[in-house]
Amino acid sequence: MTTWDELVAAATVGTGTRPVAVTQLPGAAADHVDAVSAEEPAAALLDAAALLDVRRRAGRIPPPPTAEPPEPAGPEDAPELPARAARILVRRLTDTDELITAALLQATADAGRIVPPPDLPALLDAATHGPDLRPLAAQVCGRRGRWLARFRGDWAWLADRPADPADPQVWATGTRAARRAHLAALRSADPAAARELLAAAWAEETGDDRAAFIATLRTGLSPADEPFLEAALDDRAGAVRATAADLLALLPDSEFARRAAERARAALRVRRGERGLELDPDPPAEWTPQLGRDGVTEQPPRGVELSPPVWWLLQVIARAPLAAWRDHDPAALTRAATGDLALEVHAGWRIAVRREGDRHWIDALLADPPRADTRGPAFLLSVWVPDDELAAALPPHERAERVARLLRTDPGQLHLAELANCPAPWPDVLADVVLARLAAALSYGEPVTLAHRELVRLAGPGLPADVADTVEALSRRAPEMTVWPATLRGLAAVLQVRRTFQHELTERSEPKVDPS
């Protein structure tokens, strides 16, 4: 079965590199497969793409007139949104700023309400085009929304038809995304069966597919996976080798974890000095095939100006399980990382912490970060794990308190990346600081920069809705010859919409009787 994704992949790299034999097409396009050129591969690809494109655009084939009508959706368990609240939501579904839409959907879900049936197509369309909205849309669409999604292919992400992990058809003929979802579902139900299914097809998969599929083994990871993952270290695709190494590092008793820990402790010796712990970096003297097999690349990324030994040191630390350092307190280790190689040592630890999510290490690295700008932008983009990625693993209230503290102690920065990781609406400790920061920008006559605009965008769903009047008052204080008044009035209008929506949401209404 030739799928659309296979045609796109072949067109991207060329039919000479990835030939496509078009012998069968899905759906109604199968009736016209004889029209596909059998002589020229490129022409065959274009013919097949034309047929599948028509199929994609044509929508759903209606059932024959004699077919039985579908079963009705059934009664709803939750009350619908009040009419005025529903109108506010529908107007926002076409907004390009999904943050406000998400805030209204979250408020709907928190209130235990669902979207009225006439508004479900608009909701499903918005969530189809904005995947970040899908989890919230699934919470507020009710039974009718799931029922309705069965009749539109682009709404299939919501259809109330969970894939059967035992169904081999999806794995045999589905797209990469569908096959990955199938493998993930099977992995959750039967980890050994999923691993065996992947192993059986391994040699026939592309490198990109192997990389996507092996990542699903993180669910239910156990020592039984070690032989398969150890063999994957010899894969020709770098992404596969890297993922296999990450998974093996999560198995504390694996042979890989033992090798990586011993290698890291040899490359970064820890000793006790007069002032506490001291670190003696001793990078590998040469790159070996065994290092390469365990995920240590020989050359740094383009633009990262590190000598090969220092680059190997960074990777050796990153590949090692954090348990390699269990004899020492993480905070003491991070404080001890000083000198010329402090940044590279911290970078290695940050990569390992991103993999394992250890709370003690997160606290230690956030408490004592070295200056990450000394190696240039290529280092930051290719190697460095920024603070906001580490802080994203903290509980929401701790994230909010952290950003509030940063905004108070470092008023020259807006810390937008970390602010974006704080779930809306923000607690008072953060909301008060953001309001004070906006007021300070007016007092100091700061121009409205792109960073200020992003701060205001995040504040729309983040600030409590009941501060709309406070923000409106701020806009009246802003200098008229600047863009601050319009910027703040826009923020006040968003807060007013949320406040009105919340008021309408609390209106008492009984669940409507299902006419079916």
N, C-alpha and C positions, 0 to 999 in steps of 0.2 A: 504494500500500500504506500503510494507516494504522497507525502503530506506537504502542506504549504511550507512548513519550516525546513523540510529537506530541500525544496526548490530554492528557497532563499539562501540556504547554506551553499548549495552548488553554484548559484549565480554569484555569490560573493567571492569564492575562491577559483571559480572557473570549472567547466565540465571536464577539462583535461586533468585537473587535480582531483575532482570529486565527481565522477560520472554518475548520472542518474538514469536508471532503466525504468521508464514509465510504462509499466504493464498493467497497473490497476490504480484507479483514483477513487477517492471516497465519495459517498453520497450519489447524487444525481449525475455528477461529472463522470461516473463510471460508464454511463451509457454512451459516452462520446469519446472513450479512450482510443477508438480506432482512428479518430481524426488527428491524433498526435503523430508527428513526423517520426518515422522509424529509421531515417537515413542519417540525419544530422543531429548530434546531441544537443547543440545549442538551440536549434529550432524546436526539438522535442521539449526542452525545458520551457521555452516561451509558450508553446502550444498548451502545455499542461498548466502553466501559470495563468494563462488566459481563461481556461476552463474553471480552475479553482477560484479565480477572482470573481467570475460571474456567479459561481455558487455562493461565495462569501457575501456578495452584494444582494443576492436574490432573497435572502431571509429564509424563513422556515416554510417547508413544503406543507400545505394544508392537508389534513387527512381527507380521504375520499368521503363523499356524502353519506355513505352507508356506515361510516365508523361511529362507534359509540362516543358520546360526549365524555370529556374527562370528569372524574369525580370532583365535586366541589371542594373548596379549600377547608371547610370546616369552621366551627365557631372560634372566635378569638378569646384568649384568656385575659388580655389586658385592655384597658380603656384607650380610646383614640385621643389624639391631641385635640384640644378645643379648636374650634374653627379659626379664630384669629391667630392663635399660635401656629396653626398649620400654614396659614397664608404667609406669615413671616418666614417660616422655614422654607417654603417653596420659592419665595423670592430670592433667598440666599443660595439655593441649590445651583444656580447658574453663576454665582460669584466666582471670580478667578482666585480669590483668597480663601483657600479651604480651611484656614484656621478658624474663622468665624462659623462656617458651616459645621465644622467638627464640634465646636463649643455648643451649638444649638442641639446637635444630635446627642451629645453627651448629656446635656440637661434633660432631654427627652427620655433617654435611657435611665437616668438617675431617678426620674419621676415615675418610672414604670409605665410609660405611655408608648403607644405605637402610632405610626403615620397612617392617616386615613386612606382607604383604598384608592380614591381618585388621584391621590398624590404619589402613589407608589411608582408609576413609570418614571416620573421626574427624579425620584430618589434613586432608583436603580440605575438610571442613565448617569446621574452625577457620580455615583460610586463606581460605575464601570469606567468612566473617564478619569476618576481620581482614586486609585487603589488604596490610598491611605484612609479613605472614608469607609471602606468596605466592612471592617470589623464593627464600626458603630452602626452602619446601615443594617447589618445583619441583626443587631439587637433590637431595632425599632421597626422592622418591616412586618413583623407578625407572621402568622401562618399564610395569609394571602400573598404576602411578598414572596415567600418561598415557593408557594404554589405557582405564582405568576412567572417566576424565573424559569420554570421548566419549559416555557414556550418561546424563549428568545435565546439564541445561541450566545450572544454577548453578555447575557445575564447568568450564564451557567455557573459562575463563581458562587452564586447564592442558592442554586437549585437544591431542593431538599432530596437529593439523591446521592448520599455518600458512596464513594467508590468501595466496592467489595474487595478487600485485600486478597481474596482468593481468585478474583477474576483475572485470568491471564491475558485477556484481550487488550486491556489498557497498556500493559507492558509490551505487548507485541506490536501494536499499531499506533499508539498515542504519540503526541508531541513530547518534546523533552520535558516541558513543565508537567504534563499529565503523567508521564512515566515517573518523574521524580516524586510527584505527589503520591502515586501508587506505591512506590518503594517506601516512602516515609510512612504511609499508612500500614503497610505490611511490617515495617520495622517496629512500629509501636505495638502491633499485635503479636508478632512472632519474629524476634530479632534474628534467630538462626536462619529461618526461611528466607528473610530478606537478604541476608549475606550470601546465602547459597544461590539465590536468584541472580544477584549481581555478579557473583563469581562465574556463573554459567555463561553470561552474556559479555563478560569483561573484554575478551579478545576482539569482539566485533564492534565495540563502541568507539566513538571518536574520543579524542583527548578531552574536549570540552564536556562531553557527556560523562566521561569517567570522573572528571573533577566534580561535576554537579551531583552525581550519584553517590560517590564515596562520602561526601559530606553528610549524607543522611545517617551514616553509621554512628554519629555522635549520640543519637537517641539509643538508649539501651546498650551503650558501649560496655564491653566486658572483656575479660582475658580471652574468651573464645574467639574474639575478633583479631587477636594479635597475629596469627600466621598470615591471614589475608592482608592485613595492613603492612606487615613486614615485607611481604612480597611486593606490595604496591610501591615501596621505596625504590624499586628498580624500574618503575614506569618511565616511559620516555617523555611524558608530559610533566613539566615542572610544577604545575598547579596540583596535579595528583600527588606528586611526591611531597609537596609542602603540606597538603591536607592530611596525608597519611602520617607524616611526622608529628603534626599537631595532635592527632588522635592518639598516637602511641605515647606521647608525652603525658596524656591524661590517664594512662594506665600505669600506676606507680610501680608495679612489679614486672613491667615488660622489659625485655632485653634492651630495647631502644632507650627507655627511661634510664636504665642503669648506665648505658654508654654515654648518654648525653649528660647525666649528672657528674660522672667521673671526669668527663672532658671539661665541663664548666668549672669544676672545683680546681682542676689543674691550671686552667687559663686565668682564674681569678682567685688567688690564694687569700684566705682570711686568717689574720693572726691578731693576737692581743698585744697592743702596745701600751705605753705609759698613759696615754690619753683615751684608751678604749680600743675598739676594733680598728684595724688598719687593713687596707686592701692592696695586694701586690698583683697588678695585671701582668700576665705572661702569655701573650697571644701565641697561637700555634705558629710554629716556625715555617711550616709549608702546608699547602693545600693537598689533600689526598683524596683518592676516589671514595674512601670510606666517609670522609667529611661530606663530600658531595652527595653520597647516597643518603646521608642523614639530614639533608636539607640545607647544608651550608654551601652557598654558591661561591664560585671562585672570584668573581669580580663584582664590585658594588654597582648599583643602578647608575645609569648615565647622569652625570652632573654631580654625583655624590663624591666629593674629593676626600676619600679616605685611602690610606695605604692598605694593600691587601691584608697584612696581618691584623690591623685594627678592625677591618671589615669582618674578618673571620672571628675575632674576639666578640664583636657585637652579636653575631649570629649564634655563636656557641652558647652565649648566655641566654639568648632568646629561645633557643631550641630546648634548653634544659628545663625539666620540671622544677617548679618553685620548691618542691620538697628537697632539692639538692642543697638548699640553704637552711634547712629546718633546725640546725643546731644554733642558729643565731636569730636575734630579733630583727625583723625587717626594717624597723625604724633606725636601729643602730647601723645596719648595713648601708642604708641609703645615705645616712649622714657621713658614713666613712668614705663614700665614693667622692673623692675630691681629686684635684689635679688635672692633668692634661686629658685623661681618658674618662673623666667623670660623665661626660655627656653620652659617650658610647655605652658605658656600663649601664647608666640609667635607661638608655634606649632599649637595650637588651631586656632588662627587667620589665619595662613597660609592655613590650611585645608579649612576654610570657604571662604577665598579669591580664592582658586583654584576652588571652586564650583561656586562662583558668579562673579569673574573676575572684581571686582571694582578697577578702575584705581587709585583712591586716596589711597586706602589701599595697592595696589601694590607698589606705590612710597614710602609709609611710611615704609613698611617692608623691601624693598630693601635698603633704606637709612640708616637703623639702625638695621642690623641683629645681634642677639646675637651669641655667639660661640656655634655652633650646635654639636661640637665634644665632649662635656663634658659628654654626656650620652652613648657614645659607638655606635658601628656600628649597633646593633639591633634597637636602637632608630632611627637612621638615615634611615634605610631601611624600617621600619614599620610605622613610624609616621611623620618624618620630610618632609616637602615640600621644596625642594631645590630652591635656587635662580633662577636657569635656568628655572624651571617650571613657576615661577612667571614672569620672564622677557620675556618669550615666548609670553605673552599677549601684550607686548609693540609693537608699530609700528616698522617696520624693521629698519628704520634709527636710531631710538632711541636705539634699541638693539645693532646695530653696534657701535654707539658712546659709549654705556655703556661698551662693551667688550674692545674697544680701550682704554678707561680710566682705566679699570682694568689691562690690560696688561702693561700700562705705570706705574701705581702706585704699582703694585704687580708683579714685574718681575720674582719672584720665582715660580709663578704659570702660567699655560698656559690657564686655564679657558676653557677647551675643550668643556664641555657640553654647555656653553653659546655660544661659537663660532659656534658650530654645529647648533644652532638655528638662525643664521644670514643667510638670503637667499643669494645665490651666483648669480652674482659676487658681491664681497664686495665693498662698497664705498671707496674712497681714504683714508678717515680718519682711517679706519680699516686696509686696505691693507698696508698702509705705516708702521703701527705699527707692523704688522706680519712680514713684510720684515726686519724691524729693529730688531725684536726678533730673527729671524734666523741668522742675521749677528752677533748679540751679542752672540749667542750660539757658533759660530765659534771663536769669539774673546776670550771668556772665556774658550775655550777648553772643552765645555760640551760634554759628550758622547751622542750618539744617543740612546735615550730611547724609550720605547713604546709610551710615550706621545709625543715625538718629531715626531715619525713616523705618529701618528694620526694628528698632526698639519700639517705636509706636505700633508697628504691625503686630509684634508679639504681645504688646500691652492690650490690644483689642480683646482677645479672649482671656488674657492673663489677669488683668486688674479686676477686682470685684465690680460687678455691674453698678452697684450703688454709689460709685465715685464719679458717675457721669457728670453730675453738677460741679464737682470739684475741678474736673478737667475742663469743662466749659468755662469756669471762672479763670482758669489758667490761660485759656485762649484769649480772653479779654485783656489780660495783662501783657500779652505778647506784643512786641513792636509791630505796628501796622505795615511798615515797609519791608517786612520779612515774610517768609512763607510759614512761619510758626503759627500764626492764627488759623490758617486753613488746615494745617497739619493737625493741630490740637482739636479743632472743631470736628474733623473727620473721626478722630479717636473718640470724642464725646458722643458722636452720632452712633458709632458702633456699640459703645457701652449702653446707650439709650435703647438700641434695638434689643440687646441682651436683657436689659432690665424689663422692657415691655414683654418680651417673650416669657421671661420667668414669671411675671405677674399673670399673664394669660394661662401659663402652664398650671398654675395652682387653682385655676377656676374649677369648681366642682362640676363633674359630669359623670353620668353613669355609663357603663359600657353599652354600646349599641347592640341591638338584637341582630344576630346574623340572619339575613333574609333567606339564606339557603337552608 
